[in-house]
Every structure is written in C-alpha cells, then in structure tokens.
C-alpha cells in the first residue's frame, strides 16, 4: 500500500486532491500476485483522483473482514455513477466512451491553434 501511495502522490497533488491512507500498527501481508495487485490499486486510486471534484478527497481503508482476510476500500468525493451506468460498468462501449473522452480532453490541449486566444 505504501508503494501505491508513493506512486499516486504526485497526481493527487497536481489535481489538489487530499489523500488519506490507513496507518498500520502491525504490518499486513497479502498472498497475491504483487504486480497485479499494485496494478489494480493504482488503477482504482488514479480513477478516484481523475474523476473527483476540485479539491476533493480520496480515502483508503483497510479492515479485517474475517480472520485472515483484509478488505481494501477506496472512497472519493466525486459524483459517482448512475445506477444504469453501474449496470454497464464493464461493457466494452462504456470503456471505449471513456477512452475517447479522455483522448478528446488531451487532444483539446494539444491541438489548439497558436492564435486561438485572439
């Protein structure tokens, strides 16, 4: 978790997002593919930052759900999704729409003509 926190810190600062991570009294160890677990956590954290409100918050919690199992939850102050969006969350069209929107946002910054402000 500390590695993920360090990796995402700069993005959060750039977008003025306050991040809260758990402080552990004792270390917890997870039996998982380290690389894949980090990928999932970084993806969730970066989405929580990208789709948040200005000066928003992201809160990460780790709780022992049952003995020997840890539940990691990530909550942000962004608008969230409508119920119909949740139902389609992992469909290809939604993912493609998000990628297209992200590309358009990037492209608008890159493709502005030099005399655009006139």
C-alpha positions as CSV (number, residue, x, y, z in Angstrom):
1,X,0.0,0.0,0.0
2,X,2.9,2.4,0.8
3,X,4.3,1.9,-2.7
4,X,0.9,2.7,-4.3
5,X,0.6,5.7,-2.1
6,X,4.0,7.0,-3.2
7,X,3.3,6.3,-6.9
8,X,0.0,8.2,-6.9
9,X,1.0,11.1,-4.7
10,X,2.1,13.5,-7.5
11,X,-1.1,13.0,-9.5
12,X,-3.1,13.8,-6.4
13,X,-1.0,16.9,-5.7
14,X,-1.4,18.1,-9.3
15,X,-5.2,17.9,-9.0
16,X,-5.3,19.3,-5.4
17,X,-6.8,16.1,-4.1
18,X,-6.4,15.2,-0.4
19,X,-5.5,11.5,0.1
20,X,-6.0,9.6,3.3
21,X,-4.3,6.2,3.7
22,X,-4.5,3.8,6.7
23,X,-1.7,3.8,9.3
24,X,-0.9,0.3,10.4
25,X,0.1,-0.6,13.9
26,X,1.3,-4.0,12.6
27,X,2.3,-4.9,9.1
28,X,-0.2,-6.9,7.0
29,X,0.9,-9.3,4.3
30,X,-1.2,-10.4,1.4
31,X,-0.9,-13.6,-0.6
32,X,-1.4,-12.3,-4.1
33,X,0.5,-11.5,-7.4
34,X,2.3,-8.4,-6.3
35,X,2.3,-6.8,-9.7
36,X,-1.3,-7.4,-10.5
37,X,-2.4,-6.2,-7.0
38,X,-0.4,-3.0,-7.5
39,X,-2.0,-2.5,-10.9
40,X,-5.5,-2.9,-9.5
41,X,-4.8,-0.5,-6.6
42,X,-3.1,2.1,-8.8
43,X,-6.0,1.9,-11.3
44,X,-8.6,2.4,-8.6
45,X,-6.6,5.3,-7.0
46,X,-5.9,7.1,-10.3
47,X,-9.6,6.9,-11.2
48,X,-10.6,8.2,-7.8
49,X,-8.3,11.2,-8.5
50,X,-9.2,11.7,-12.2
51,X,-13.0,11.6,-11.7
52,X,-13.0,13.6,-8.5
53,X,-14.1,17.2,-7.8
54,X,-11.6,20.0,-7.5
55,X,-10.0,19.9,-4.0
56,X,-11.7,16.6,-3.4
57,X,-10.8,13.7,-1.1
58,X,-9.8,10.1,-1.6
59,X,-10.0,7.8,1.5
60,X,-8.4,4.4,1.6
61,X,-9.4,2.0,4.3
62,X,-8.2,-1.5,5.2
63,X,-10.3,-3.6,7.5
64,X,-10.1,-7.2,8.6
65,X,-13.3,-8.5,7.1
66,X,-12.9,-12.0,8.6
67,X,-9.9,-13.5,10.3
68,X,-7.1,-13.7,7.8
69,X,-8.8,-11.5,5.2
70,X,-8.3,-7.8,4.5
71,X,-10.9,-5.7,2.8
72,X,-9.5,-2.6,1.0
73,X,-12.0,0.1,0.2
74,X,-11.4,3.3,-1.8
75,X,-13.9,6.2,-1.5
76,X,-13.8,9.5,-3.2
77,X,-15.8,12.7,-3.2
78,X,-16.5,12.6,-7.0
79,X,-20.0,12.5,-8.5
80,X,-20.1,8.7,-8.9
81,X,-22.1,6.8,-11.4
82,X,-25.9,6.5,-12.0
83,X,-27.4,3.0,-11.4
84,X,-27.8,2.4,-15.1
85,X,-24.1,3.2,-15.6
86,X,-23.2,0.8,-12.8
87,X,-25.0,-2.0,-14.7
88,X,-22.8,-1.3,-17.8
89,X,-19.6,-0.6,-15.9
90,X,-17.5,-3.3,-17.6
91,X,-19.1,-3.3,-21.0
92,X,-16.8,-2.5,-24.0
93,X,-18.9,0.5,-25.1
94,X,-18.5,2.3,-21.7
95,X,-14.8,1.7,-21.6
96,X,-14.4,2.9,-25.2
97,X,-16.5,6.0,-24.5
98,X,-14.3,6.9,-21.5
99,X,-11.1,6.4,-23.5
100,X,-12.5,8.5,-26.3
101,X,-13.5,11.2,-23.9
102,X,-10.0,11.1,-22.3
103,X,-8.4,11.4,-25.7
104,X,-10.6,14.3,-26.7
105,X,-9.6,16.1,-23.4
106,X,-5.9,15.5,-24.1
107,X,-6.3,16.4,-27.8
108,X,-8.1,19.7,-27.0
109,X,-5.0,20.8,-25.0
110,X,-2.6,19.6,-27.8
111,X,-4.5,20.8,-30.9
112,X,-5.3,24.4,-30.0
113,X,-4.0,26.7,-32.7
114,X,-1.4,29.3,-31.6
115,X,-3.8,32.2,-32.3
116,X,-6.8,30.5,-30.6
117,X,-6.9,33.2,-27.8
118,X,-7.4,36.0,-30.3
